[in-house]
Amino acid sequence: MEELPARKEEVEHAEEEQIIFRTLCNPIEILDDGTG
């Protein structure tokens, strides 16, 4: 997870909240409902 500009503790807390990190990936689509 060296690619993340975050402290180790921040990453650990995010993972505890079931955040999934997909590093070194490019988005292929951005979904927007128009509400900003």
VMD Tcl script that draws the C-alpha trace (Angstrom):
set ca {
  {0.00 0.00 0.00}
  {2.97 2.28 -0.55}
  {0.97 4.08 -3.27}
  {-1.42 5.63 -0.74}
  {-0.66 9.10 0.61}
  {-1.93 8.15 4.05}
  {-0.59 7.07 7.40}
  {-0.66 3.38 8.25}
  {-3.24 4.04 10.98}
  {-5.57 5.76 8.50}
  {-5.42 2.80 6.14}
  {-6.07 0.36 8.97}
  {-9.12 2.33 10.14}
  {-10.49 2.46 6.61}
  {-10.04 -1.28 6.19}
  {-11.91 -1.83 9.47}
  {-14.82 0.00 7.82}
  {-14.66 -2.41 4.85}
  {-13.13 0.18 2.50}
  {-11.58 -1.60 -0.48}
  {-8.45 -0.06 -1.94}
  {-7.80 -0.75 -5.60}
  {-4.42 0.78 -6.24}
  {-2.80 1.33 -9.61}
  {-6.16 1.09 -11.42}
  {-7.66 3.49 -13.92}
  {-11.36 4.36 -13.86}
  {-13.24 3.37 -16.98}
  {-16.48 5.12 -16.08}
  {-17.73 7.80 -13.69}
  {-21.35 7.50 -12.63}
  {-23.05 10.78 -11.73}
  {-26.67 11.34 -10.82}
  {-26.42 15.09 -11.41}
  {-26.67 16.13 -7.75}
  {-22.96 16.82 -7.39}
}
mol new
graphics top color blue
foreach p $ca { graphics top sphere $p radius 0.5 }
foreach p [lrange $ca 0 end-1] q [lrange $ca 1 end] { graphics top cylinder $p $q radius 0.2 }
display resetview
